Amino acid sequence: MLIKLTGEIVSTRSTNETEANYILERCIEFLEDENPPSVGIITPYTEQQTLLSKLFSNHSHYQEFKSKLKLKIMTFDSCQGEERNIIFYSMVASKESDTLNYIFPVSLDDAQELVESKLKIQRLNVGFSRAQEMISFVLSKPVSEFKGSIGQALRHYELVLNTQKASRDDTDPLSPMESKVLDWLYACEFYQQYEEDLEVLPQFPIGDYLRQLDPTYKHPAYKVDFLLSYTTDSGTIHIVIEYDGFEYHFKKDAEIDIGNHERYLTDSDIERQLTLESYGYKFIRINRFNLGKDPVKTLSDRLFRMVDSHFQDNTNAVVRDLQNQASSLINKTAKQCSACQQIKEHKEFFDPNLKNGAGGYGRNCLACKDSASKPKVSSGVRKFRKRRWR
């Protein structure tokens, strides 16, 4: 999130009171949340760190900031090892004063050549990897006016932010939980890590899509809550994410709990999942029983496990058979029959009649030899026999 402050900016060379006051107001709002997020504030300047620390410590809610928000105010040099749900970046620089190039590398190009530049790049990388769910840049001038590597970084985040993606308005208005699921998805570590390779499509008409691809598709025009597509070098993984409301997705009059809830899904939900899985789609079901204490982390963990499992089992049964056959041919535990062209175990080629009764391995398998040695009965004789037994 890029927050450009407007109006009069109160700042000096290394402090910015306007940015500090804005962050304070946002933290006061977080205290009203039922489950407040942990909050960190990172700034390039120790002077701004001191200003922020005094502002918060002198406030009447200071103890709540510490206990509820786990608030920590840091510089880019002192944030190593610290993580928070939300990180505010008070960049201080304004139109009147900007000394960020003394702290961050002027350019990211060829910076590997200079020790000083390496240290500045490390400072940049460490500082921008402290957020678990959301980052907020609090800026006192437009992104386009920031120079050097910090300008490059801010423009990257602006590009990502402005890239069109699904919003709450795209979810089903009759299912309020779907908008929450979308928020959880965007906030989770899996999405943050692979955002550039992911596409999220709410209310995707998957039945109509499959009917276009497969003329033999005879199933209903299914619509899924979310279709998540993850593009990798090895192909695209399609994951259906469904939120199962208790009222419409579980059988009535059943004693359902966290241990047995999957058994009581409605028959139509099970049929739909099996149908879509038969077309290669992965499936994640979310409901009150499997949300966990932290839905964001729970969803992220499930996505990571599903993708890991996909790649571990990416070699399907057909490919595994081919690999096993190739291995068998190499180590000569199997060979290909010249007659039926099938690859069979070596022992199936052993013919005791070869080599003057000593036995040996022929080019054709015994099944083909037996079939070739049986006398053929003409169609006329077969008809006669059938008539005779009638």
C-alpha positions as CSV (number, residue, x, y, z in Angstrom):
1,M,0.0,0.0,0.0
2,L,1.4,3.4,-1.0
3,I,0.1,6.3,1.1
4,K,1.0,9.7,-0.3
5,L,0.4,12.4,2.3
6,T,-1.1,15.7,1.2
7,G,-1.3,19.2,2.7
8,E,1.5,20.8,4.6
9,I,4.4,18.4,5.3
10,V,6.3,19.1,8.6
11,S,9.8,17.7,8.0
12,T,13.5,18.3,8.3
13,R,16.5,16.7,6.7
14,S,16.1,13.4,8.7
15,T,12.7,13.6,10.4
16,N,9.1,13.9,9.2
17,E,6.5,14.7,11.8
18,T,3.6,14.5,9.4
19,E,4.4,10.8,8.5
20,A,4.9,10.0,12.2
21,N,1.5,11.4,13.2
22,Y,-0.2,9.5,10.3
23,I,1.2,6.2,11.5
24,L,0.2,7.0,15.1
25,E,-3.4,7.6,14.0
26,R,-3.5,4.3,12.0
27,C,-2.1,2.4,15.1
28,I,-4.9,3.9,17.3
29,E,-7.4,2.5,14.8
30,F,-5.9,-0.9,14.9
31,L,-6.5,-1.0,18.7
32,E,-10.2,-1.1,18.0
33,D,-9.9,-4.4,16.0
34,E,-11.2,-7.6,17.6
35,N,-7.9,-9.3,16.6
36,P,-5.3,-6.4,16.3
37,P,-2.4,-7.1,14.0
38,S,1.2,-6.9,15.1
39,V,2.8,-3.7,13.8
40,G,6.3,-2.6,13.0
41,I,7.6,0.8,11.8
42,I,10.8,1.0,9.8
43,T,12.5,4.2,8.8
44,P,15.9,4.9,7.1
45,Y,16.9,7.5,9.8
46,T,17.7,7.1,13.5
47,E,16.4,10.7,14.0
48,Q,13.0,9.6,12.7
49,Q,13.1,6.5,14.8
50,T,13.7,8.7,17.9
51,L,10.8,11.0,16.9
52,L,8.4,8.1,16.5
53,S,9.5,6.5,19.7
54,K,8.9,9.7,21.7
55,L,5.5,10.2,20.0
56,F,4.3,6.7,20.8
57,S,5.8,6.5,24.3
58,N,4.1,9.8,25.3
59,H,0.7,8.7,24.1
60,S,-1.9,7.4,26.6
61,H,-2.3,4.2,24.6
62,Y,1.4,3.4,24.8
63,Q,1.0,0.2,26.8
64,E,-1.7,-1.1,24.5
65,F,0.6,-0.4,21.5
66,K,3.1,-2.6,23.1
67,S,0.8,-5.4,24.4
68,K,-1.8,-5.6,21.6
69,L,0.1,-4.5,18.5
70,K,3.6,-5.8,19.7
71,L,4.8,-2.5,18.3
72,K,8.5,-2.1,17.5
73,I,10.1,1.0,15.9
74,M,13.2,0.2,13.9
75,T,15.6,1.5,11.3
76,F,16.6,-0.5,8.2
77,D,19.8,-1.4,10.0
78,S,18.2,-2.7,13.2
79,C,15.2,-4.7,11.8
80,Q,17.1,-7.9,11.1
81,G,15.2,-10.9,12.5
82,E,12.1,-8.9,13.3
83,E,8.7,-9.6,11.6
84,R,5.2,-8.2,12.1
85,N,1.9,-8.6,10.4
86,I,2.0,-5.0,9.1
87,I,5.0,-2.9,8.5
88,F,4.9,0.9,8.0
89,Y,7.8,2.5,6.2
90,S,8.3,6.1,7.0
91,M,10.6,7.2,4.2
92,V,10.9,10.9,5.5
93,A,12.0,12.3,2.1
94,S,10.0,15.3,0.9
95,K,10.3,17.7,-2.1
96,E,12.3,20.0,0.0
97,S,14.8,17.4,1.3
98,D,15.8,13.9,0.2
99,T,19.0,12.3,1.3
100,L,18.0,8.7,0.8
101,N,20.8,8.1,-1.7
102,Y,23.3,8.3,1.2
103,I,21.5,5.3,2.8
104,F,20.5,3.2,-0.2
105,P,22.5,2.4,-3.4
106,V,22.2,5.0,-6.2
107,S,21.6,2.2,-8.6
108,L,21.0,-1.6,-8.5
109,D,23.1,-2.0,-11.7
110,D,26.7,-3.2,-11.2
111,A,26.3,-2.7,-7.5
112,Q,28.1,-6.1,-6.8
113,E,31.4,-4.4,-7.7
114,L,31.5,-2.2,-4.6
115,V,31.6,-3.3,-1.0
116,E,29.7,-0.2,0.1
117,S,27.0,-0.8,-2.4
118,K,26.7,-4.4,-1.3
119,L,26.0,-3.3,2.3
120,K,23.4,-0.8,1.1
121,I,21.7,-3.4,-1.0
122,Q,21.6,-5.8,1.9
123,R,20.0,-3.0,4.0
124,L,17.4,-2.6,1.3
125,N,16.6,-6.3,1.0
126,V,16.4,-6.9,4.8
127,G,14.2,-3.9,5.4
128,F,11.7,-4.8,2.7
129,S,11.2,-8.4,3.9
130,R,9.9,-7.9,7.4
131,A,6.2,-7.8,6.7
132,Q,4.1,-11.0,7.1
133,E,0.8,-9.7,5.6
134,M,0.9,-6.1,4.5
135,I,3.4,-3.2,3.9
136,S,2.4,0.4,3.9
137,F,4.8,3.1,2.5
138,V,4.0,6.5,4.0
139,L,5.4,9.0,1.5
140,S,5.6,12.8,1.5
141,K,6.1,13.2,-2.3
142,P,5.1,11.3,-5.4
143,V,6.8,7.9,-6.2
144,S,8.0,9.3,-9.5
145,E,10.2,11.9,-7.6
146,F,12.2,9.3,-5.7
147,K,15.6,8.7,-7.2
148,G,18.1,5.8,-7.2
149,S,17.4,2.3,-6.0
150,I,14.8,3.3,-3.5
151,G,12.9,4.9,-6.4
152,Q,13.2,1.7,-8.4
153,A,11.9,-0.3,-5.4
154,L,8.9,2.0,-4.8
155,R,8.0,1.9,-8.5
156,H,8.0,-1.9,-8.4
157,Y,5.6,-1.9,-5.5
158,E,3.4,0.6,-7.2
159,L,3.3,-1.5,-10.4
160,V,2.3,-4.6,-8.4
161,L,-0.3,-2.6,-6.5
162,N,-1.8,-1.2,-9.7
163,T,-1.9,-4.5,-11.5
164,Q,-5.5,-5.4,-12.0
165,K,-6.6,-8.2,-9.7
166,A,-9.8,-9.6,-8.3
167,S,-11.5,-7.5,-5.6
168,R,-14.3,-8.1,-3.1
169,D,-16.8,-6.8,-5.6
170,D,-16.0,-9.9,-7.8
171,T,-17.1,-12.3,-5.1
172,D,-20.6,-13.6,-4.5
173,P,-22.6,-10.9,-2.6
174,L,-24.8,-13.6,-1.1
175,S,-21.8,-15.2,0.5
176,P,-20.0,-12.6,2.8
177,M,-17.4,-15.2,3.7
178,E,-16.1,-15.3,0.2
179,S,-14.7,-11.7,0.5
180,K,-13.0,-12.8,3.7
181,V,-11.4,-15.8,1.9
182,L,-10.1,-13.4,-0.8
183,D,-8.6,-11.2,1.9
184,W,-6.9,-14.2,3.5
185,L,-5.6,-15.4,0.2
186,Y,-4.0,-12.0,-0.7
187,A,-2.5,-11.8,2.8
188,C,-1.0,-15.3,3.0
189,E,2.7,-16.0,2.6
190,F,2.1,-18.3,-0.4
191,Y,0.4,-15.5,-2.4
192,Q,3.0,-12.9,-1.3
193,Q,5.8,-15.2,-2.4
194,Y,4.4,-16.2,-5.8
195,E,2.1,-13.2,-6.6
196,E,3.6,-12.6,-10.0
197,D,2.9,-16.1,-11.1
198,L,-0.7,-16.3,-9.7
199,E,-4.1,-15.5,-11.1
200,V,-7.2,-15.4,-8.9
201,L,-10.6,-15.7,-10.6
202,P,-13.6,-15.4,-8.2
203,Q,-16.9,-17.0,-9.3
204,F,-15.3,-18.8,-12.2
205,P,-17.8,-20.6,-14.5
206,I,-15.7,-23.7,-14.7
207,G,-18.5,-25.8,-16.1
208,D,-18.9,-23.6,-19.2
209,Y,-15.1,-23.5,-19.6
210,L,-14.8,-27.3,-19.6
211,R,-17.7,-27.7,-22.0
212,Q,-15.8,-25.5,-24.5
213,L,-12.7,-27.7,-24.1
214,D,-14.4,-31.1,-24.0
215,P,-17.5,-31.6,-26.2
216,T,-18.3,-34.8,-24.2
217,Y,-18.7,-32.8,-21.0
218,K,-22.2,-33.6,-19.7
219,H,-22.0,-32.3,-16.2
220,P,-23.8,-29.2,-14.8
221,A,-22.5,-25.7,-15.4
222,Y,-20.5,-25.6,-12.2
223,K,-19.3,-22.3,-10.8
224,V,-16.5,-22.3,-8.2
225,D,-15.8,-19.7,-5.5
226,F,-12.2,-19.2,-6.6
227,L,-10.0,-20.6,-9.3
228,L,-6.3,-20.1,-8.4
229,S,-3.9,-20.6,-11.3
230,Y,-0.2,-20.9,-10.5
231,T,2.1,-20.8,-13.5
232,T,5.5,-22.5,-13.2
233,D,8.3,-23.6,-15.5
234,S,6.8,-27.1,-15.4
235,G,3.3,-26.1,-16.2
236,T,0.2,-24.5,-14.6
237,I,-1.4,-25.8,-11.5
238,H,-5.1,-25.1,-11.2
239,I,-6.5,-25.0,-7.6
240,V,-10.2,-24.7,-6.8
241,I,-10.8,-23.0,-3.5
242,E,-14.3,-23.3,-2.1
243,Y,-15.9,-22.0,1.1
244,D,-18.4,-24.4,2.5
245,G,-21.1,-22.6,4.5
246,F,-22.6,-24.9,7.2
247,E,-26.2,-24.4,6.1
248,Y,-25.9,-25.3,2.5
249,H,-22.9,-27.7,2.2
250,F,-23.4,-30.2,5.1
251,K,-26.1,-32.8,5.6
252,K,-28.8,-31.8,8.1
253,D,-29.4,-33.5,11.5
254,A,-25.9,-34.9,11.8
255,E,-23.5,-34.5,14.7
256,I,-20.7,-32.9,12.9
257,D,-17.3,-31.9,14.4
258,I,-13.8,-31.2,13.3
259,G,-13.0,-34.9,13.2
260,N,-15.8,-36.1,10.9
261,H,-17.0,-33.0,8.9
262,E,-15.7,-34.3,5.6
263,R,-18.0,-37.3,5.8
264,Y,-21.1,-35.1,6.0
265,L,-20.6,-32.9,2.9
266,T,-23.6,-33.0,0.6
267,D,-23.6,-35.6,-2.2
268,S,-23.7,-32.8,-4.8
269,D,-20.6,-31.2,-3.4
270,I,-18.7,-34.5,-3.4
271,E,-19.8,-35.3,-6.9
272,R,-18.7,-31.8,-8.1
273,Q,-15.3,-32.2,-6.5
274,L,-14.7,-35.6,-7.9
275,T,-15.8,-34.4,-11.4
276,L,-13.4,-31.4,-11.3
277,E,-10.6,-33.5,-9.9
278,S,-11.1,-35.9,-12.8
279,Y,-10.2,-33.0,-15.1
280,G,-7.0,-32.3,-13.2
281,Y,-8.1,-29.6,-10.8
282,K,-6.8,-29.5,-7.2
283,F,-9.3,-28.8,-4.5
284,I,-9.1,-26.9,-1.2
285,R,-12.3,-26.7,0.9
286,I,-12.5,-24.1,3.7
287,N,-15.1,-24.2,6.4
288,R,-15.6,-23.5,10.1
289,F,-14.0,-26.8,11.0
290,N,-10.6,-26.4,9.3
291,L,-10.0,-22.6,9.4
292,G,-7.7,-22.9,12.4
293,K,-6.9,-20.1,14.8
294,D,-5.1,-18.2,12.1
295,P,-7.0,-18.6,8.7
296,V,-4.3,-16.7,6.8
297,K,-1.5,-19.1,7.9
298,T,-3.7,-22.1,7.6
299,L,-4.6,-21.3,4.0
300,S,-1.0,-20.5,3.2
301,D,0.2,-23.8,4.7
302,R,-2.4,-25.8,2.7
303,L,-1.4,-24.2,-0.5
304,F,2.3,-24.8,0.1
305,R,1.6,-28.5,0.9
306,M,-0.6,-28.9,-2.1
307,V,1.9,-27.5,-4.5
308,D,4.8,-29.5,-2.9
309,S,2.7,-32.7,-3.2
310,H,1.9,-31.9,-6.9
311,F,5.5,-31.6,-7.8
312,Q,6.5,-34.7,-5.8
313,D,3.8,-36.7,-7.5
314,N,4.0,-34.9,-10.8
315,T,5.3,-38.1,-12.5
316,N,2.0,-39.9,-13.1
317,A,1.5,-43.6,-13.4
318,V,1.9,-43.8,-17.1
319,V,5.3,-42.0,-16.9
320,R,6.4,-44.1,-14.0
321,D,5.5,-47.2,-16.0
322,L,7.6,-46.0,-19.0
323,Q,10.5,-45.2,-16.7
324,N,10.3,-48.6,-15.1
325,Q,10.2,-50.2,-18.5
326,A,13.1,-48.3,-19.8
327,S,15.1,-49.2,-16.6
328,S,14.2,-52.9,-17.1
329,L,15.4,-52.8,-20.7
330,I,18.7,-51.3,-19.7
331,N,19.4,-53.8,-16.9
332,K,18.0,-56.6,-19.1
333,T,15.3,-57.8,-16.7
334,A,12.8,-57.3,-19.5
335,K,12.7,-57.2,-23.3
336,Q,10.3,-56.4,-26.1
337,C,8.4,-59.2,-27.9
338,S,9.0,-59.2,-31.6
339,A,5.4,-60.4,-32.2
340,C,3.1,-58.4,-29.9
341,Q,5.6,-55.6,-29.4
342,Q,4.9,-55.5,-25.6
343,I,7.7,-55.2,-23.1
344,K,7.6,-58.2,-20.7
345,E,9.7,-59.7,-18.0
346,H,12.7,-61.7,-19.2
347,K,11.4,-64.9,-17.8
348,E,8.3,-64.8,-20.1
349,F,10.6,-65.4,-23.0
350,F,12.1,-68.6,-21.7
351,D,11.3,-71.6,-24.0
352,P,12.4,-75.1,-22.7
353,N,12.3,-76.4,-26.2
354,L,15.1,-74.2,-27.5
355,K,18.7,-75.3,-27.8
356,N,17.8,-79.0,-28.3
357,G,15.8,-79.1,-25.1
358,A,18.3,-77.3,-22.9
359,G,16.0,-74.2,-22.9
360,G,16.8,-70.6,-23.9
361,Y,15.3,-67.2,-24.4
362,G,13.6,-66.5,-27.7
363,R,12.6,-63.3,-29.5
364,N,8.9,-64.0,-29.0
365,C,7.2,-64.4,-25.6
366,L,5.6,-67.8,-24.7
367,A,2.1,-66.3,-24.9
368,C,2.6,-65.4,-28.6
369,K,4.2,-68.8,-29.4
370,D,1.3,-70.6,-27.8
371,S,-1.2,-68.5,-29.7
372,A,0.7,-69.2,-33.0
373,S,0.9,-73.0,-32.4
374,K,-2.9,-73.5,-31.8
375,P,-4.8,-74.7,-34.9
376,K,-7.2,-72.2,-36.4
377,V,-10.8,-73.3,-36.8
378,S,-12.5,-72.0,-40.0
379,S,-15.7,-69.9,-39.7
380,G,-17.7,-72.7,-41.4
381,V,-16.7,-75.3,-38.8
382,R,-17.5,-72.9,-36.0
383,K,-21.0,-72.3,-37.5
384,F,-21.5,-76.1,-37.8
385,R,-20.5,-76.7,-34.2
386,K,-22.9,-73.9,-33.0
387,R,-25.8,-75.4,-35.0
388,R,-25.0,-78.9,-33.7
389,W,-25.2,-77.8,-30.1
390,R,-28.4,-76.0,-30.6
